[in-house]
Amino acid sequence: MPGLLEYLPPGWCYGFVPTPDGSSPLSAPAPAAAPGPSRTAGPKAVDKETTAGILFGIGAYGLWGLLPLYFFVLMPAGAVEIVANRVVWSLLFCALLITVTRAWSALAQALRNRAVFGSLALAAALIAVNWLTYTYGVTTGQAVEASLGYFINPLVSVLLGVFVLKEKLRPLQWAAVGIGFVAVGVLTYSYGKLPWIALTLAFSFGFYGFVKKRVGPRVDAVTSLSVETMVLAPLAAATMIFLAVTGTATLTTQGPGHFWLLLASGVITAVPLLFFGASARRLPMTTIGLLQYFAPLLQFILALVVFKEAMTLDRWIGFGVVWLALAVLTVDMLAAARRNSVARRGKRGR
C-alpha cells in the first residue's frame, strides 16, 4: 500500500480494531449465548453493520488512493527520506496504539516466537521494497505506472496460488491470468521497456500478502505492523541520520509545515489500516475484493488530472486489457461466492 495496502488475503486484518475494553477481538472470548432463540441481530442491525463496513472500507481505500497527494506535498523530500521517516514515525505511533490497547504482552509473544518473527521480518523486507518503489514512482512522475501495479496485484495473487500453494484455477481465473499477460506485453511495447515499477509493486505486495497469510491468526495486525517497523527502524533511523549529516535531509530545512507533515506519516500509515480492519470485520471478503479497486482507480485519476501524466493510445489499450482481466476475475469471484452461499444454505436445510 503503498500503505499497505490495497489487496490482502482474507483474514490477515481481523482483530486489528481493539474492543472497548482494550483487548483484541482475536484474543477476546466469545460472548456467552443467551438462553433460548435469539433475535437480537435483526435485518436492521445487519444493514447497519454492512453500511458501516462499506463506509470504513471506502475510507481505507480512499485514503490509500489519495496517498500520492501526500507524497506530492512532501517534495522536495525523495523516496528514501519519505520511507525512512514513515518507518520511524509509524513505530512510535504503533507503540502508542499498543499502550492504549494494552497489547504489550502480544508483542512480546510475537518477538519470542521464532517462526512468527522470521515471517514478519521477511514481510518487513517486502513491504520496504513496496513502499520505496511506490514512493519513487509517485515522486518521479510515474504515478500511472504505480497505479497499474495495484490493478494487476490480484492477478499476481492468483499466480501465487497456482505456483506456491498448488491451487487449481477455475477456467475464468485462467482466462484472467492469460489476459493479464497480454496486457503486460501491450504495456511493455507502449513504455518501450518492461513496466518494472508496476511489476515490482504487484509482486512485492503479492508475496507480502502471502507471508502475512502464513502468519495468519497467530498475530494481530497492530502487533504485526509493530514488529515489521521494529525490524526496519534501525536502518530507517540510520538513513535519516546519514541524510542529515550529508545535508540532504529535508525534515528540518523546509519549515515547520513540512516537518509536521513528515512526522504525520505514522498516523497516515496506521489510520487506513484501522479503517480496513473495521471494514473487514463487517463485510464478506467478496465485498472487500470489490472495494480494493477503489484505491488504484483513485491513484490513476490523480495521475491524469492532478499530476498531468501523459496517456498515449497504446497505454490506454494496455490499461483496458488489464481492466478486462480484472472484470473476468471479478465475475468469477462473484459466481464462486454465490455457489458457496447456495451450498451453505443447502447444508443448513438438511
HELIX and SHEET records of a PDB file:
HELIX    1   1 PRO A   43  GLY A   65  1                                  23    
HELIX    2   2 LEU A   67  VAL A   73  1                                   7    
HELIX    3   3 ALA A   79  THR A  101  1                                  23    
HELIX    4   4 TRP A  104  ARG A  112  1                                   9    
HELIX    5   5 ARG A  114  THR A  139  1                                  26    
HELIX    6   6 ALA A  143  PHE A  163  1                                  21    
HELIX    7   7 PRO A  171  TYR A  191  1                                  21    
HELIX    8   8 TRP A  196  VAL A  215  1                                  20    
HELIX    9   9 GLY A  216  ARG A  218  5                                   3    
HELIX   10  10 ALA A  221  VAL A  245  1                                  25    
HELIX   11  11 PRO A  256  LEU A  263  1                                   8    
HELIX   12  12 SER A  265  ALA A  280  1                                  16    
HELIX   13  13 MET A  285  LEU A  291  1                                   7    
HELIX   14  14 PHE A  294  VAL A  305  1                                  12    
HELIX   15  15 LEU A  313  GLY A  349  1                                  37    
END                                                                             
